Amino acid sequence: MRVLHTSDWHLGRSFHRESLLGAQAAFVDHLVETVTAERVDVVAISGDVYDRALPSVDAVKLCDEALARLRALDVDTVLISGNHDSAVRLGFGAGLMDRVHLRTIPSKAWEPVVVGDTAFYGIPYLEPELVRGEWELAERTHTAAISHAMDRIRADRADRRKVVLAHVFVTGGEASDSERDISVGGVSHVPLAAFSGVDYVALGHLHGRQSMSETVRYSGSPIAYSFSEVNQRKGSWLVDLDAGAQAAEFVPAPVPRPVGTLKGRIDDLLTQERYADREDHWLQVTLTDPVRPREAMERLRRRFPHTLALAFAPDGPAAESARPPRIAGRAEIDVAADFVRAVRGEPADEDEIRVLGEAVEASRIKEFA
């Protein structure tokens, strides 16, 4: 039994307004080629298929094409919804599909998809507030929700291997700037021990590939979606269950255009030969000139035509204190609290932080539905 573990496609996502649909289509081509060449039996897609709850027409078309091509190869595809997906929209037609198994309803997480001698359990992204009442959870946390689902999965005593798909932040995982915060009350992590007792866990949500244990892994996103992912190697895990899940091999994905960062004074960046290898990269450039250069972006793009983001970090301690707070990769509640401080000149009090937190969580629940 060979499983190809992938996740976080984020179909329809742009990179600083640069369309990535062509790069995502190239990944689908690579995925189909890998399934054929490696004789894959099951493709496991661990959530965030789309980048938003209401995906574009082109994104839906590409997803439809990907699933149809996989089905034509006579392989099974197990797919769960992530925190970026609308579970209802992604799950439409789940009961009508053959060989494509959608798991977007929380209460179906412990209903296995059986392929040969292996049972696949798809745990969609679980918003704690939405399952707490139905599942009679003692706590409104991701740990409580995942633990309940895993307890039901472990209760299946059938003599067969178990593979779990889940979209969650496991304690110890390394985040990137391109992931949406899923914390509830400031807590988003689920302990690794929650996933004990199964043969393999195919995780989604974090965009960098990483092994949490010999049998619990993140595949990461197939494409870089932020400049924090400059050094990440993108691709999928090829897991041979007959040889033991610890024998997984990472299959690199094609790189549509490398991402990179540059930092320095504009004249140096434009003239020094050592930066020549970055001329075809998508770039984030930070200028350190004491005085902000005029027409900086236009000048940079003459040498680096794919410069997408420009920041200023002038040399000197005075400039350091004037920089605005960093936003990318931070929790929404922290950004909102910084806004209150900037507008009013004093921090929000405890009651105001509580109201802001409720607003953030309410907006997340509304988008997820």
N, C-alpha and C positions, 0 to 999 in steps of 0.2 A: 504494500500500500504506500503510494507516494503522494504527498500532499505539498502543494505550493501555497505558501502562506504570504499574503499580501494585505495591504490596508491603506487607508488614508489617501485615496486617489484624489479627492477634492476636485472632481470634474467640474469645469467651469470657472475655476479660480484664475485670477490674474496675478501677476507679479509686478507690483508698482505700476498698474495699468497696462502692463504688457501681457497680451493674451498668451495663455499656456495651452490652449486647446490642441494645437499642432503637436506639441511635446507630449501631451497626454495621449493623443492618438498613436504616436510613435511607441509609447510604453505599452499600449494595448497590443500593437503588432508584436513587440518583444515578448509579451506575456503569452500570446498564442504560440509563438515560435518555441518558447521554452516548454510549454505544456506538451507540444508535439515531440520535441527533441528528447525530453527527459521522461517521456511516457508517464506523465502525471495522471493520477486517478481522480483526485479531488482538488479543486481550487478553493481555498478558504480566504474570504475577503472580510477583514475584521473592522468594518465600519468606516464612516465618513467617505462614502462613495461619492457624494456630492459635496460641494463647498457650502451650500446654503439650503434652507428648507424649501425654497422655491427656485429650483435650478433653471438655468436657461434652456431654451429649446435645443441648442447645439449640444449642451451637456447631456441632456436626456437621450438624444440621438446617439451620442458616443457610447453611453452606458448600454443602451439597447443593442448596439452593434457588438460590443464586447461580450455581452452575455450570450447573444445568438451565435457568435463565433465559437465560444467555449462549448456550447451545447452541441454544435455541429461536429466537434471533436470527440463526442461521445464520452465526456467527462462530467462529473457532478460538480456543481458550484454551490457552496454554502456561503451565504452573505448575510451580515447583520447590519443594522442601522447604527450610526454613531451620533455624537452630540451635534454635529453639523446637519445631519439628515432630518427630514420630517419622517418619523416612523410610519405615519399613516400613508403618506404619498409614496414612499419607497416600497411599502408593503403591498401596494395595490396589485391585485392579480396573483398574490402568493399561492392561492389555492388552485390556480389554473395552470401553473407552470410545471413543466416536466424537466427534470435534471437540474433545474435552477431552484434552490431552496432558500427562500427569504425568511429570515427570522427577525421580525421587527416588533412583535408583541411580547412583552415581558413574561406573561404566563405560559408561553410556549417554549421558554428557555430550556426546560427540562424534557421536552419532547424531542427525542433524537432523530436525526437523519442517519439511517443505517446504510452504509455502503460496504458490502462484503462483511468482514468481521470487525468493522470499526463503526462506532457511534459518534456522530458529530452533534455537539450541543451548541447552539448559537445564543449567547446572552447579549441582547442588544444593549445600547447605552441605557442605563437605568437612572432616570431622574428620581432621587429618593422621595421627593414629595409626592410623585405620581403613583408610587407603588407602596408607600408606607401603610396606607389604610387597608388596601386589599390584602396585603401580605401580613398585616398585623405586626409590623416591625416595632421594636421597642425604641429604636433610635432613627432619626432622620439623617442617615449618613450613607455614603457609598459603600462603606464596609458592611453595614447591616444588609443592604440590598443585595450585594454580590454574595455574601455569606449565605443568605437564604436560598438564592438560586443554586449555588454550589452544593448546599446540603441536599437539595432535591435531586441534583444530578448524581451525587455520590450514592443516593438511596437506590438508584437503578442497579440491581444486582445481576443483571444479565452478563453472561461470560463473553465479554467482547472489549476491545480496546476503546478508550474514551478520549476524544479530542474536543476541547472547549474553545470557542471563539468568544472574546470579550473585548469591550471598548471601555477602557478604564485607565486610571493613573495608579500604577503600582509603586509602593514606597521604594525609594532608591532609584527610580527611573530618572533619566536626564531629559529635561524639557528643552524645547526650542522656542523662539519668539513667535512662531507661526501657529501655535496651538491655542485654542480658546480655553479660557479658565473654566473649570467645572467644579470649583470649590463650593461647598455648602457650609455656611458658618465658618469659613476660613479653613475647612478641612476637605481635601480632595483625594487623599491617598488611601489606597487599599493595601493591606499587608500581603506579602507574597504567600504567606501560609494559607490564605483564603483559597488558593488554587491547588492545594494538595490533593493527592488521591486520584489523579488522572494521568494519562500517558503524555499528553501534549496540550499546551495552552498557547493559542495564537492570538496575541494581543494587538490591539489598535489603539490609537490616540496620540502617542508620542511619535514625533516625526523622524527620530534618529533610530537606526537599527540598534538593538541591544539585547543581550541575553541576561535575564533576571536570574535564571538558573539553567540547568541542563535541559529542562523541559518547558520552560516558560520564556517566551521571547516576544519582542516587538520587531516587526518587519520594517517599520518606519515608512515614510511616504516615498513614492517612486521618483519624485522630483523635489528639488529644493524649493521651499516656499518662503524662505526668509534668509537674510544674510548671516544669521546665526548658524546656518547649516552648511557653511562653506566647506568644512572639513569632513562632512558626513558622506559616507559611501551609500548610495541609494540602490534599492533592489528588493528582492524577495528571498524568503527562506524556502529551500527545497528539503523537505523532511521525509526520510525513508523510515517509516514506522517499523518495518520488518527488521531493520538493523538497530532500532532503538532511537528515540527522538533526539538523543544527545548527539547523533551523527549528522545533524542538519548541515547543509551546505548553503552558503549565501550566493545568490545569483545576481550579479550586478546588472542594473538597468542602464539603458543608453542615456548619455548626458546630452541634452539638446543644446545647451549653451552653459559653460561653467559660470558659477557665481564667484565673486571675489570682493575684497575690500581694499581700499587704498587710503592712506592717511599721510598728510604732509602739506607743504606749501605748494601753491598752484604752479609756480614756475618750475619747481623741481619735478613735479608730476608730469608736466608737459614736455620736459626736455630730457630727462634721464633715460638712458637706454634700458636700464634694469626693469622698467615697467612695461616693456614692449610685449611681454607675454600676456598682459592683461587687456590688450586692445580689443579682443573679441569676447570678453567676459561681460555678463551683466554685473554692474559695479555699484557699490555703495562707497562714496568718496567723502572723507572727512577732511576739511581744509583747516590748517592750523595757522594761517596767516594772522598776524596781529590785527590787521584791518581787513574786513570782509572784501574780497576782490570783486570788482564789477564784472557783470556778465560771466560769472563763474561757470554756470552750467553750459552755456554756449561754447565757451573756450574749451572746457573739458571734453565736450562731445566731438570736437574736431579731431582729437586723438583717440578718445574712448567713446565711440558712437553709441554704446549700449549702457552708458551711465544712467542709472535709474533713480538713485537717491543721493542727495547732497546734504551734508551737515557741516556745521562750523564749530570748531573747538579751538578758539584763538589761544596762542601761547600766553601764559601769564596768570597769576593767581586772581586778578580782578575779573578776568573773563570767566574763570572757573565758577565763581560764585553767582554769575549772572545766567548760567545755563538753566533752561527749564527742566522740570523733572522728566525722566525717561518714561515713555508710555508703552512701547512695544514689549510684549511678554509679561506685563504686569496685570494683576487682577483688576477687574472693573471697579470694585469697591475702592481700591487704592487710588485709581485715577479720578473717580468721582470726589473722593475726599480731598485730593490735591486741587481740584477745580474749586471747591468751596473755599479752601484756604486762599487760593489766588484771587478769587473775586472779592471775598469779604475781608481778607487781611488777617484772619484768625481761623484756627482749625475748627472743624465740626465737633460738637459735643457728643456724648455717648448716645443720646436719644436720636440725634440726627444721623449718626453712623448706622444705628439700627434701622431707621427708615430707609436710608440709602441701600442698605443690604437687602431689605425686603423688596425694594423696587428692582434691583438687579436680578434677584432670583425669580421674581414674577415675570420679568421680560424674557428670561431664559426658558421658563416653562411654557410661555405663550408661543415662542418661536419653535420649540421642540414639538409641540402639538400640531 
